[in-house]
Amino acid sequence: MTDGQSSPPVISHTPKKSRDQPKDSPQRPTKLAKINGEDFSDDEREKEEREVIEKDMNHLPPNPRIQRYLVAIEYIGTKFSGAQQQSTGRTVVGVLEEAFHKFIGQPVPVFCSSRTDAGVHALSNVCHVDVERKSKRKPNEVLPPHEPSVVRRAVNHFLQKNEGDIKVVDVRCVPGDFHARYRAQERTYFYRLLSGKEPLSTFEKDQAWHVPEELNLLAMQKACQVLVGCHDFSSFRAAACQAKSPIRTLEELNVTEVASSPYFPSIQEREPNNSGEEVSQGFGIRKRHRCLVVTARARSFLYHQVRLLVGVLKAVGTGDLTVSDVERILDAKNVSAASPMAPACGLFLGHVKYDFPSD
């Protein structure tokens, strides 16, 4: 928090028995939850797809000549049509595959852990790619795999010749059956809101949602307590969502106030005024916005779930909704009950957590 206030407590999922959570599991359903007469689990679709991949891989003999790399990337999503490869439009995967092709001299597929939408940014998205290092002088000769640091430098070399809005931040070697998407244990998203009447700074363009109204931080934090935990999030998934089950376990949903970025100390902060008189901003000095960050953490999310959650929290912050309204929206189990979803520009994929095998 700014202005010397203490940071609010993190609102995270504390398992408890409720009508939304089965009694025989403290964290997520072990038995299938019944919805409209059908049985679904929290991430049943994820499990089914993962089982298909593992079954296919069990029939393939290991290839010691191929090294699988886990690649963490950061990017500004403004000029991307999304992370996933598409028939048209510039995508994160497409740009990465082009860079790897130039690096190793042959096309390779790239698989992303999280399919961010157009305009959504990433502090750290994770992909995996399989590379067979062949000699350029003797194409039939296979060489030992590249060190991760070499992969990082080489791929970044080719990425910087593109738009300069994507970069590899980390690389590590993983076993051939380590899948970036299906081995992910947890995903954390951040959403930035800038509150204040002042027009948005050029430096913040496409990096946050500008809310002219004052936001009630305490009310937004109380609303988070309603939404955290295991629920049917049908009211918080877009109509195009292909997930088999609307049930998700939101491990953390929290709102904090942070210093706006970029942050430079004003003359008042460099030279505190002890007279008690209000000091003018001065000509050419931009007024600062309040910056609120929503943190959402879960193993997996529904399509547009985070942006729909932020849309409701913002409405609570402006006073258009109450905490009781949030309960009503959640119980409605229909996206038409929710507020308009937040724009993509303020959303950042912050971190993807893995349980790595022992080296």
Salt bridges, closest charged atoms under 4 A:
ASP20 OD2 - HIS231 ND1 3.17
ASP42 OD2 - ARG28 NE 3.77
ASP42 OD1 - ARG248 NH1 3.87
ASP43 OD1 - LYS47 NZ 3.95
ASP43 OD2 - ARG299 NH1 3.46
GLU46 OE2 - ARG181 NH2 3.44
GLU48 OE2 - LYS244 NZ 3.42
GLU49 OE2 - ARG45 NH2 3.38
GLU49 OE1 - ARG181 NH1 3.76
GLU98 OE2 - LYS102 NZ 3.44
ASP117 OD2 - HIS304 NE2 2.93
ASP117 OD2 - ARG307 NH1 3.97
ASP130 OD1 - ARG68 NE 2.68
GLU132 OE2 - ARG65 NH2 2.75
GLU132 OE1 - LYS134 NZ 3.85
GLU163 OE1 - LYS79 NZ 3.39
ASP165 OD1 - ARG90 NH2 2.84
ASP177 OD2 - ARG183 NH2 3.56
GLU186 OE2 - ARG297 NH1 2.92
GLU198 OE2 - ARG286 NH1 3.98
GLU204 OE1 - ARG192 NH1 2.95
GLU214 OE2 - ARG290 NH1 2.67
GLU251 OE2 - ARG28 NH2 3.49
GLU252 OE1 - ARG297 NE 2.96
GLU257 OE2 - ARG290 NE 3.08
GLU269 OE1 - ARG288 NH1 3.54
ASP325 OD1 - ARG328 NH2 3.69
ASP331 OD1 - ARG19 NH2 2.95
ASP359 OD1 - ARG172 NH2 3.65
